[in-house]
Amino acid sequence: MGIMDSKRIRLPAEWEEQDGVLLAWPHIQSDWSPYLDTVEPVFEEIATQISRQEFVIVVAPDPETVIFKLHKSGAVMERIRVYSLDTNDTWARDFGPITILEDDKPLLLDFGFNGWGLKFPSDLDNLVTRNLHKAGAFSSTPLSTRGMILEGGSIESDGDGAILTTCECLLQGNRNPHLSRKEIETSLADQFGADHFLWLQHGFLAGDDTDSHIDTLARLCPNDVILHVMCDDSDDQHYEEFARMTEELRSFRTKKGAPYNLVPLPWPEAIFDENGTRLPATYANFLIINNAVLVPTYRDKADTVALETVQKVFPQHNVIGIDCLPLILQHGSLHCVTMQIPKGVFV
């Protein structure tokens, strides 16, 4: 297993204390170009809400404009840091750093990002973490670039060695074709200190480009809770797959051998774009920050139930709905455009 054997390695859970969150701003050269006026207010609201609790790191080709917009939106500007960097797109969850703790000290891991299996250009996004590190965005926290292709949205950690993921994504042929499932587990064990793997074979989201990222389907939460999507409409294309996914989740056990406490999230009405393509609306794509949980909403009658459900699982947090209907126009949602930076990175 190599030189890392001597160090205690842990991948923190998202609900642990954070220093900040990374965002990549939409711009005219990105696929957001036709929707900028619609989607920028969503980013403004996300950044503003985060800034009330912790720092926000923003990468953007035009920092001055972003600063002006965030000031106007009421963000806590003392907690806003904007870096001038070019990007292909805005999905920071998948190209931002994944932070581990080595002997309780943070280490930023920079995995390869190849546009979700070579689907989209990713050359600029793949450099964001390294360029931010060179610019001093992460203070003196060291950075380690890894050879594996791995997106942050494809894994969930409970902070205690358990990893929840999907076969559809991690075993997809255009990511790490040289690695078997067992070899991927070995790699995640070495790099994250993981020792308990939960692989979902079922579950998908129509309109999703990521090959079933786990953060669109099921989320590990405190006290051995898994919040997961569920569809009660037998005519919906997701109905059977979600039923199978729920049965898989019921079969999962914690490291102590106990079943997880499954909490279903409601299912919004189907939403389609102007071409009739179904868009990936999911309430599982929430973001946990210090003292709050930001939950995507879709101007749907199920929004209220989704917020109430998340509140029950996070009773000490302020649950805040963010209108993410514009975000799904590019086939992602709230968690997908953010990457949390754990406590200690900015010291």
N, C-alpha and C positions, 0 to 999 in steps of 0.2 A: 504493500500500500504506500510505501515511499516515506518521504521526509515529514509528511503531515501527521504521521502516527503519534508523534510526541506532543501534539497540540490538541486541546479540547476545542472542537469546532461545533458551532451551532448556527442554524438559520433562524433568526427571530421570527416570531409570529407578527402579523401585521398590527395586532392590537397592543403590542408593546410600545413603550415610549419612543417618540420620533423627534428628530431634529427638524425635518422638513419633508417636502414633496417636490418632485421634479415634474415640470410640464414643458411640452414643446408646442409653441404657438402656431396656429394655422396661418398660412400665407398664400400669396397670389400664385407662387410657383408650385404649390401643392395641389392635390386633388380637391382641396377645399375651395378652390378659386371661385366656382359658381355660387358658393354658399357662404362666403365670408361674412356678409352682413348678418346672416342668421346664426352662424356658429360662434363668432367671436364673443357675443354676450354670454354664451354658455361657459367659455373659458374664463371670462371675467368673473362670473359668479363662483366658479370652482376656486379660482385663485383667491378671491376675496374671502370666501369662507375658510379656506385653509390658513390664510394669513392671520386670522383671528386667534389661531391656536399655535402656529409654528411657522417656520420659514417656508418660502416658496422660491424654488430655483426655476427660472424660465429661460429656455433657449429660443431665440428668435432672430431672424435676419435683420429686423428693424427694431432694436431695443427701445428707441425713443418713443415710437408709437405705442408700444406695449405699456411702457411706463405711464404715458399720458392716459391711456384707457383705464389702467388699473387705479390710478389716482382718482379719476372721475367716478369709478365704480365704488369707491369707498374702501379699497383695500388698505390694510395696515402697511404703509410703504416702508417702514423700518424693517419689515420682514420680507420684503420683495428684493430678489437679486436676479437681474436679467443679464444674460450673456449673449453676445452676438455670434451666433453659429448658424450655418446653413443646415437645413434638414430636408429630407424627402417628404416626411409626413409628421404626424402628431402622436403616434402611439408609444409614448414613453415607457409604458409598462413593459414593452417587449425589447427595447434597446437600451433602457436605462440600467444603472448598476444594480446588481443583486448583492446586498450587503450581508456578510456573515460575521460572526464573532469568533475570533481565535483567542482562546484564553481571555475572554471577555473584552477583547480589543477589536474594534471594527476593521474589516478588510473589505474593500470594494472588489467585486468580481465582475469582469467585463467579458461576457459570453458573446459568441458570434451571433449576429442577426442577419438572416438572409431573406427577409421579406416573406416570412411564413412559408418556407419551402420553395423559394424562387418564384413567387407569384407576382411580386412588385419590386421596383427599384428600392435599394436599401443602402447604397454605398455611403451616403452622407449620414444616415441614422446610425449606421454601424460604427461611426467614428465619434459620436456625440459624447459618450462616457469618457473616452480617452482625452478628447479636446477639453471637456470640462475639468478633468483632473489637471491637465497642463495649465489651465487658466486659474487654478487655485480654488475652484468652487467647493472642494471637499476638504479644505484646510490641509493638514499634514497626513490625513488618512491615506494609507498606501492602496495602490490599485494593482490587481493581478489580472492580466488578460488570459482568457482560457480558450482552448481550441474547439470546445464543444459548441454546437448551435443550441441555444436554449433561450426561450422567451419567458419573462417574468409571469405572464398571464397563464402559462402552462402548468404551473406548480402552486400548491398551497402548502404552507407549513404551520404546524401547531406550536413551533418553538421548542419542542421536546423530542425531535427526531422523526416525527411522522410527516410523510409527504403524500399528498393526494394529487393524482394526475389522471390523464386519459391515455389509453393506448393509441387512439386515433391520432393524437398530436405527437407524442414523444417517439412513436414507432413509425412515423411518416417517412417515406423513402427519400424525400429531398432535404431532410435535416441531418441526420447522422446515420446514413445507410451502412456504415461500417460497424455500427454497434448493435448488438442484440439487446433484448429486454434485460437480460441478466447483466450485461456489461454496462447498460445505462444505470441500473440500480447500483452497481459497484462504483461508477463514477459519481453519482449523487451522494452515495455514502461517504466517499473520500472528500468531496468538495463541500458538502453541507452537514456532515456528521449525521446523516439520516440513517435510521436503522429500522424503520417501519414504513412499508410502501403499500399504498392503497391505489390500485389501478382500476379505473372505470373502463369497461368495454362498451358501454352503451351511453347514449346521450349526444345530442347535436343541437345546433341552433341554425335554423334556416337563415341565409344571408351572411353567415359568419365565414370569414376568410381564413381563420386560424387553425382549421382542422380540430375543432372542439376544445378550445382552451377551457381549462377547468373553471376559470373565474367567470365564465358565462353560465355555468351549470350548478356548481356546488362549492360551498365555502366552509372551511374549517373555522370554528368560532370557539370562544372560551368555554370551559366546562364540558368538553367533549360533545359540543353541539355541531351539527352540520346543517347549515341553511341551504336549501336546494330548490330548484325550480320544479314545479309539478303542473301538469296540464289535465284539466278535468273535462275537456271537450273531446269526445270520442271521434269527432269529425276532423280534428286538427291533425296535421301531418306529424306533430311531435308526440301525440298521445301514447302510442305504443312504446316508442323509444324511452320516453320519460318514465313510463311504468316499469320498464326493464331496469332503467337506471336506479329507480327507487328501490327495487328489490336487491340490486347490488349493494346499495348503500346500507340496507338493512342487514346484509350479511357481513359487513365490515365490523371489525372489532378493534378496540384500542389496544395499546401495548399491554394493558393489564387484563385483556380478555373480555372487557365489557362492551356491549353494543353502544354505538353512538346514539345520541339523542337527536333524532331527525326532526327538523322544523321546516315544513314546506312553505315556499313563497308563492304568492298568487301568480296567475298567468294573464298578461295583458291581451287585449284584442289584437288580432293580426294587423300589422301596419305594412303598407306597401309604398314603394317609390313611384315616380311618374311612369316608369316602364313596367310596372306590375311586379317588380321583384320584392319579395318579402324581406323586411328589415329585421335585424336581430335585437329586438327589444327584450331585455331580461332584467329582473330586479336583483339577480345575483351579483351584478357588476357594481357593487357598492364599494366605497373606500372608507377604511377605518383610519382616523387621525386622532391626535390627542384630544380627548374629551368629547369627540363627536364622530358620527358616522354620516357620510354623505351618500345618499341613496338616489339612484336615477329614477326619474318619473317620466311618464310619456303622455300626459294629458288623458289618462285612462281612468275609468272608474275603479280599477284595482289599485291605483296609486296609494290611496289612503290605507288599505289593508296591508300593502307592502311596507309602508312606513311603520305601522303599528306592530307588524311581525318582527321587523328588525329591532324596534324599541324593546320588545320583550326579551330578546337575546342579549341586548346591550343596555341594561337598565340604568347604568351609570353614565351613559353617553347621551349627548344631545343629538337626536336623529333629525337630519336636515334633508329635505327633498330638493333635488336639482333637476330642472326641466332639461332632459337629455334627448328630446325628440329630434333636435337638429343633429346631434352626434351620430345617431344611427343611420343618417343619410350616407355616411361613409363606413357603415358596417361595424361600428364599435360603440362603446358607451363609456361611462364615467371612470371605472377602474382602469380601463384600457388606456386612457390618456394620462394616467398618473403613475408615479413610482415613488413609494415612500423611502425616506432615508432615515435609518434608525438613529437613536440617541448615541452621541459620542463622535459622529462623523465630522461635525463642524467645529469641534473643540480645537 
